[in-house]
Amino acid sequence: ESSTCSNIAVDNLCANGQYCDMNMGCQEETMKCTSNADCNDDIACTVDVCNADFTCANLPADNLCGDESSCDVNAGCIDRDQVIDEVSSTTVETQTFSTTSACTPLLPIFMTSAT
């Protein structure tokens, strides 16, 4: 009898609205869609697209804002000066992911060979 260990994604170990990615851990679940209309995020400056894999993408389109504005996918059109201020005051955090995350416990898989 031999045994090996394997990582298995367990979605119910993540918070509601999240799924378990084998490499990145718990991730926000993307909206499933069948048409672009299903992806409406109510942000006027995003182009809402239903991808071939039935996931939504909300793409920023600065041309839908005024000359001195940029599209923020969460806030809509904002002044470019505000964007520069936010970027200069942002602290970047790095995360290291191991091959075993909180939602991918290392579980033994028992294998028996036929004799």
Phi, psi and chi 1 to 4 in degrees:
 res  aa     phi    psi   chi1   chi2   chi3   chi4
   1 GLU       -  131.4 -176.5  175.1  -48.1      -
   2 SER  -122.1  158.9   63.5      -      -      -
   3 SER  -139.2  149.9   63.6      -      -      -
   4 THR  -133.9  163.7   59.9      -      -      -
   5 CYS  -111.7  148.8  -69.0      -      -      -
   6 SER  -146.3  144.2  175.5      -      -      -
   7 ASN   -82.3  134.3  -69.5  -27.0      -      -
   8 ILE  -127.4  128.5  -61.6  173.7      -      -
   9 ALA   -70.6  128.3      -      -      -      -
  10 VAL  -124.1   96.6 -178.0      -      -      -
  11 ASP   -59.6  -34.7  -68.8  -20.7      -      -
  12 ASN   -71.8   -3.2   65.2   -7.6      -      -
  13 LEU   -85.2   -7.1  -66.2  176.4      -      -
  14 CYS   -97.3  165.1  -63.4      -      -      -
  15 ALA   -68.1  162.1      -      -      -      -
  16 ASN   -55.3  140.0  -75.0  -17.8      -      -
  17 GLY    82.3    7.5      -      -      -      -
  18 GLN  -122.7  158.4  -67.0 -176.0  -27.4      -
  19 TYR  -128.4  165.1   69.9   96.3      -      -
  20 CYS   -96.6  119.8 -177.4      -      -      -
  21 ASP   -97.3  130.6  179.6  -80.6      -      -
  22 MET   -57.8  -30.4  -68.4  -66.4  -70.3      -
  23 ASN  -101.4  -31.2  -62.7  -48.5      -      -
  24 MET  -106.6   -5.8  -59.8  -66.0  -70.0      -
  25 GLY    82.5 -152.2      -      -      -      -
  26 CYS   -69.8  128.5  -65.8      -      -      -
  27 GLN  -129.0  152.3  -59.7  -67.8  -52.8      -
  28 GLU   -64.7  135.1  -68.7  -61.6  -40.9      -
  29 GLU   -75.9  132.8 -170.0  168.0  -34.2      -
  30 THR   -85.2  151.2   56.3      -      -      -
  31 MET   -70.6  134.7 -176.8 -172.0  -40.2      -
  32 LYS   -87.1  145.8  -62.7  -69.0 -178.3 -172.9
  33 CYS  -144.7  163.8   58.7      -      -      -
  34 THR  -124.0  -13.5   56.9      -      -      -
  35 SER  -150.4  165.3   72.0      -      -      -
  36 ASN   -58.9  -33.6  -68.4  -16.0      -      -
  37 ALA   -62.1  -29.5      -      -      -      -
  38 ASP   -66.4  -16.3  -67.1  -22.3      -      -
  39 CYS  -101.0    9.3  -61.1      -      -      -
  40 ASN   -59.0  120.5 -175.7    1.2      -      -
  41 ASP  -104.6    5.4   62.2   -3.8      -      -
  42 ASP    61.8   20.6  -66.9  -36.3      -      -
  43 ILE  -104.7  115.6  -57.1  -69.6      -      -
  44 ALA   -62.1  -26.2      -      -      -      -
  45 CYS   -99.7   12.1   64.7      -      -      -
  46 THR  -104.7  147.1   59.8      -      -      -
  47 VAL   -96.3  117.6  177.3      -      -      -
  48 ASP   -94.0  120.7  -54.0  -40.5      -      -
  49 VAL  -128.8  135.7  177.9      -      -      -
  50 CYS   -96.7  115.5 -178.4      -      -      -
  51 ASN   -76.8  167.4  -64.3  -48.2      -      -
  52 ALA   -60.7  -25.4      -      -      -      -
  53 ASP   -92.1   16.3   64.2   -6.8      -      -
  54 PHE    66.1   26.7  -54.3  104.9      -      -
  55 THR  -109.5  150.7   58.8      -      -      -
  56 CYS   -89.0  148.0  -72.4      -      -      -
  57 ALA  -132.7  133.2      -      -      -      -
  58 ASN  -116.3   98.3  -55.0  105.2      -      -
  59 LEU   -93.9  129.2  -50.7  170.9      -      -
  60 PRO   -69.0  138.0   25.9  -31.9      -      -
  61 ALA  -129.8   95.4      -      -      -      -
  62 ASP   -56.7  -30.2  -70.2  -16.6      -      -
  63 ASN   -65.3  -13.0   62.3  -43.2      -      -
  64 LEU   -87.6   -2.0  -62.2  175.0      -      -
  65 CYS  -106.9  174.2  -63.1      -      -      -
  66 GLY   -69.1  173.0      -      -      -      -
  67 ASP   -58.2  -35.3  -71.0  -21.3      -      -
  68 GLU  -100.9   18.8  -61.2  -62.2  -42.0      -
  69 SER  -123.8  159.2  -62.5      -      -      -
  70 SER  -126.3  156.5  -67.7      -      -      -
  71 CYS   -91.6  123.3 -178.4      -      -      -
  72 ASP  -103.7  126.5  179.6  -75.7      -      -
  73 VAL   -65.1  -14.8  -64.4      -      -      -
  74 ASN  -103.2  -31.7  -63.5  -50.1      -      -
  75 ALA  -111.7  -11.0      -      -      -      -
  76 GLY    87.5 -152.3      -      -      -      -
  77 CYS   -72.1  128.3  -65.8      -      -      -
  78 ILE  -133.6  153.6   57.3  174.5      -      -
  79 ASP   -61.3  139.5  -70.3  -23.5      -      -
  80 ARG   -61.5  -32.9  -71.9 -159.4  176.5  126.7
  81 ASP   -60.5  -38.5  -67.2  -20.6      -      -
  82 GLN   -65.7  -38.7 -178.3 -179.3   -8.1      -
  83 VAL   -62.2  -45.8  173.3      -      -      -
  84 ILE   -62.1  -43.7  -68.0  168.7      -      -
  85 ASP   -61.0  -42.9  -70.4  -15.5      -      -
  86 GLU   -66.1  -41.2  -73.1  177.3    7.8      -
  87 VAL   -65.8  -41.1  169.6      -      -      -
  88 SER   -70.6  -20.9   63.6      -      -      -
  89 SER  -104.4    8.3   65.1      -      -      -
  90 THR   -87.5  135.6  -59.7      -      -      -
  91 THR   -99.2  128.3  -57.3      -      -      -
  92 VAL   -90.4  129.2  176.6      -      -      -
  93 GLU  -106.6  140.3  -68.4 -178.3   27.1      -
  94 THR  -110.4  146.2   57.7      -      -      -
  95 GLN  -126.3  142.0  -65.7  179.9  -26.5      -
  96 THR  -110.2  127.9  -56.5      -      -      -
  97 PHE  -107.0  133.8  -64.7   96.8      -      -
  98 SER   -91.3  170.9   66.2      -      -      -
  99 THR   -70.0  -16.5   56.2      -      -      -
 100 THR  -115.2  113.5  -53.7      -      -      -
 101 SER  -105.6  179.3   67.6      -      -      -
 102 ALA   -59.7  -27.6      -      -      -      -
 103 CYS  -103.2    4.1   65.2      -      -      -
 104 THR  -125.8   71.2   57.4      -      -      -
 105 PRO   -64.9  148.8   24.5  -31.7      -      -
 106 LEU   -80.7  108.7 -165.2   59.5      -      -
 107 LEU  -110.1  138.4  -58.2  174.5      -      -
 108 PRO   -73.4  141.0   25.5  -31.3      -      -
 109 ILE  -120.3  119.3  -62.0  174.4      -      -
 110 PHE   -93.1  130.4  -63.9   99.6      -      -
 111 MET  -123.3  135.8  -54.9  165.2  101.4      -
 112 THR  -116.7  143.9   56.1      -      -      -
 113 SER  -100.8  143.5   58.3      -      -      -
 114 ALA   -75.4  135.8      -      -      -      -
 115 THR  -114.5      -   54.7      -      -      -
